[in-house]
Amino acid sequence: MSSTAPATRRRPNGQRSSTASSTPSSTGSPPGQDRYRSPEYRDLVAAPLDPLVHPTPWEPPRLYLFLRRLVRWIVTHFFRVTVSGLENIPKPPFIIAANHQAWFDPAFIIPFYPERPLIYTMAKRETVFNRAWKRKLLPMLGVFPISPNRGELDEQGLRTVYQVLERGGVMLIFPEGRYSRGRALRPLKNGIGYFALQAGVPICPVAVRGTDALRPFGRVEVSIGAPILPDVPAWWELGRRVSSVVESVRKAIATALSRRRA
């Protein structure tokens, strides 16, 4: 799912607070891992969890584990998949930011990350969670509902993103917002930078090539880049800090894509 700009809790001057907190993460996060967490983040993670969200990322449902193993077997036996940079995967919680060439991109990303914690993705509440069977099945696969409005993530969706990270989970986001279909990387949405700054988690950039023209036994290349830390100067204005993080992500993905074209 694409990364959208949050639309919640603005300060009177139009900026959000950047006050840091080093309070250790609660349930789910690896012991001893402290990180920045904004006041807004701490407020939202304290709210009730959406019942359509799997609550314990370190205990994925058996169906999730079975399907990711099955998908990995399929993509490695029916396509020529090359994955590089596995050593760059940071300790959770973190955000995966990948370019988006086709709807099945997650099948070439998620199975190559560790099985735990569960990797979450977003889907529209109105169009994807519109049937009872979907509302029962999708949370077991790490999919949770959002209701974006004019390109902005609703407060419930923002709350869920933060609650996933607070529990030690991993978020997979496609910050381009739509398919690139093999062309140059589209401009990235600012949400990816905002999430990382407010939650104080690294972004793991991923470049995928080959899924836009996929065919049996075709080549797919997945490159996992070094994690990007949201450690820009705290005295910068919020928009500048967000833009800096987003630009770092864009450069990392674009550089990896360029290497594959050479």
C-alpha positions in Angstrom: 0.0 0.0 0.0 1.2 3.5 -0.7 2.5 5.9 2.0 0.2 8.8 2.6 0.7 12.0 4.5 -0.9 11.9 8.0 -3.7 14.3 8.7 -3.9 14.5 12.5 -3.0 16.6 15.6 -1.4 19.7 14.2 0.0 22.2 16.6 -1.4 25.8 16.5 1.6 26.9 14.4 0.9 24.2 11.8 3.9 22.0 13.0 3.9 18.9 15.1 5.9 18.5 18.2 9.4 17.1 17.8 10.1 16.4 21.5 12.0 13.2 21.9 11.5 10.3 24.3 13.9 7.5 25.0 11.4 5.4 26.8 11.8 1.7 26.0 9.3 0.2 23.6 6.7 -1.9 25.4 5.3 -5.3 24.3 6.9 -6.9 21.3 10.1 -4.9 20.8 13.5 -6.6 21.5 14.6 -6.0 25.1 16.9 -3.1 25.7 16.0 -1.3 22.5 15.4 2.4 23.2 14.4 4.9 20.6 13.0 8.3 19.9 9.2 8.5 20.2 7.3 11.8 19.8 4.5 12.9 22.2 2.0 12.3 19.3 3.3 8.8 18.8 3.0 8.0 22.5 -0.6 9.4 22.6 -1.7 7.3 19.7 -0.2 4.0 20.7 -2.0 4.3 24.0 -5.4 4.2 22.2 -7.3 1.0 21.7 -6.1 -1.3 18.9 -8.3 -1.7 15.9 -9.9 -5.2 16.2 -9.0 -5.7 12.5 -5.3 -5.7 13.3 -3.3 -8.8 14.3 -2.1 -7.7 17.8 1.1 -9.7 18.3 3.7 -9.5 15.5 6.1 -11.8 17.3 3.5 -14.5 17.2 2.3 -14.6 13.6 -0.7 -16.8 12.8 0.1 -20.2 11.3 -1.6 -19.3 8.1 0.7 -16.3 7.6 3.8 -18.5 8.2 2.5 -21.2 5.9 1.6 -18.8 3.1 4.9 -16.9 3.2 6.8 -20.2 3.0 4.6 -21.4 0.1 5.1 -18.0 -1.7 8.8 -18.2 -1.3 8.9 -21.7 -2.7 6.8 -20.6 -5.7 8.8 -17.4 -6.5 12.1 -19.2 -6.2 11.1 -22.2 -8.3 9.2 -20.4 -11.1 11.2 -17.2 -11.4 14.9 -16.4 -11.4 15.0 -14.3 -8.2 18.2 -12.6 -7.0 18.2 -11.0 -3.5 21.1 -8.9 -2.3 21.7 -7.0 0.9 20.1 -9.3 3.4 22.9 -8.3 5.8 21.4 -4.8 5.8 18.1 -5.8 7.5 18.0 -3.9 10.8 16.6 -5.1 14.1 12.8 -4.5 14.3 10.8 -2.4 14.6 11.5 -0.8 11.2 9.8 0.3 8.0 10.4 -1.3 4.6 10.2 1.3 1.8 10.1 -0.2 -1.7 9.4 1.0 -5.2 6.2 -0.4 -6.7 6.0 -2.0 -10.1 3.1 -4.5 -9.7 0.4 -5.6 -7.2 2.4 -8.7 -6.4 5.6 -6.9 -5.4 5.1 -8.0 -1.7 5.5 -11.7 -2.8 9.1 -10.9 -3.9 9.9 -8.9 -0.7 8.2 -10.3 2.4 9.3 -14.0 2.1 13.0 -13.0 2.1 12.8 -11.2 5.4 12.8 -13.1 8.7 9.6 -14.9 9.5 9.2 -13.0 12.8 8.0 -10.4 13.4 5.0 -10.3 11.1 5.3 -7.7 8.3 2.2 -5.5 8.0 0.7 -3.8 5.0 -2.2 -1.4 4.5 -5.4 -1.8 2.4 -8.5 0.4 2.0 -11.2 -0.3 4.5 -14.0 0.5 2.2 -12.9 -1.6 -0.8 -10.8 -4.4 0.6 -12.3 -4.9 4.1 -15.9 -4.9 2.6 -16.7 -8.6 3.2 -16.9 -10.5 6.4 -14.5 -13.2 5.1 -11.9 -10.6 4.2 -12.2 -9.0 7.7 -11.5 -12.4 9.2 -8.7 -13.5 6.8 -6.7 -10.4 6.1 -5.6 -9.5 9.6 -4.1 -13.0 9.8 -1.9 -12.0 6.8 -0.8 -8.8 8.4 -3.1 -6.6 6.3 -4.9 -3.8 8.2 -7.5 -1.3 7.1 -7.1 2.5 6.4 -9.4 5.1 5.1 -7.3 7.7 3.3 -8.9 11.0 2.4 -7.4 13.2 -0.4 -4.0 11.5 -0.1 -3.9 11.8 3.7 -3.9 8.9 6.1 -6.8 9.0 8.6 -6.1 9.1 12.3 -7.1 5.5 12.8 -4.6 4.4 10.1 -1.9 6.6 11.6 -2.6 5.1 15.0 -2.4 1.6 13.6 1.0 2.2 11.9 2.4 3.5 15.2 0.9 0.6 17.2 2.4 -1.9 14.8 5.8 -0.4 15.3 5.3 -0.1 19.1 4.7 -3.8 19.3 7.9 -4.5 17.4 6.3 -5.2 14.1 7.5 -4.2 10.6 5.6 -2.0 8.1 5.9 -2.5 4.3 5.1 0.7 2.5 5.3 1.7 -1.2 5.9 5.4 -0.9 5.5 6.2 -4.6 1.8 5.9 -4.1 1.1 4.0 -7.4 2.8 1.7 -9.9 5.9 2.9 -11.7 5.7 0.1 -14.3 9.5 0.0 -14.8 9.9 3.7 -15.5 12.0 6.1 -13.4 11.1 6.2 -9.7 8.1 8.4 -9.1 8.3 11.1 -6.4 7.8 9.7 -2.9 5.1 10.7 -0.6 6.1 12.4 2.6 4.3 9.9 4.9 7.3 7.5 4.9 9.5 10.2 6.4 6.9 11.3 8.9 6.3 7.8 10.2 10.0 7.2 10.7 10.6 10.5 12.5 7.6 10.2 14.8 8.3 6.6 15.7 12.1 6.9 15.8 12.6 3.7 13.7 14.9 3.1 10.7 13.7 2.7 7.1 15.0 -0.3 5.1 15.0 0.8 1.4 14.3 -1.9 -1.2 14.6 -1.7 -4.9 12.7 -4.3 -7.0 13.2 -4.8 -10.7 11.4 -7.2 -13.1 7.9 -7.5 -11.7 6.5 -4.9 -14.1 6.9 -7.4 -17.0 6.8 -10.7 -15.1 6.7 -14.0 -16.9 7.4 -17.6 -15.9 11.1 -18.0 -15.2 11.7 -14.3 -15.7 14.4 -12.5 -13.8 13.5 -10.5 -10.7 16.1 -8.5 -8.7 15.6 -7.4 -5.1 18.2 -5.1 -3.5 18.0 -4.3 0.2 19.9 -1.2 1.1 21.5 0.0 4.3 19.0 1.2 6.8 18.3 4.9 6.9 18.1 6.4 10.4 15.7 9.4 11.1 18.5 11.3 12.8 18.3 14.7 11.1 18.9 17.8 13.3 16.0 18.3 15.7 16.1 22.1 15.4 15.1 21.8 11.7 11.5 22.7 10.8 9.4 19.6 10.6 8.8 19.8 6.8 12.6 20.1 6.3 13.3 17.0 8.4 10.6 15.0 6.7 11.9 16.0 3.2 15.5 15.1 4.2 14.5 11.6 5.3 12.3 11.1 2.2 15.1 12.3 -0.1 17.5 9.8 1.5 15.1 7.0 0.8 14.6 8.1 -2.8 18.3 8.3 -3.4 18.9 4.8 -1.9 16.2 3.2 -4.1 17.1 5.1 -7.2 20.8 4.3 -6.9 20.0 0.6 -6.5 17.7 0.7 -9.6 20.4 2.5 -11.6 23.0 -0.2 -10.7 20.6 -2.9 -12.0 20.2 -1.0 -15.3 24.0 -0.8 -15.9 
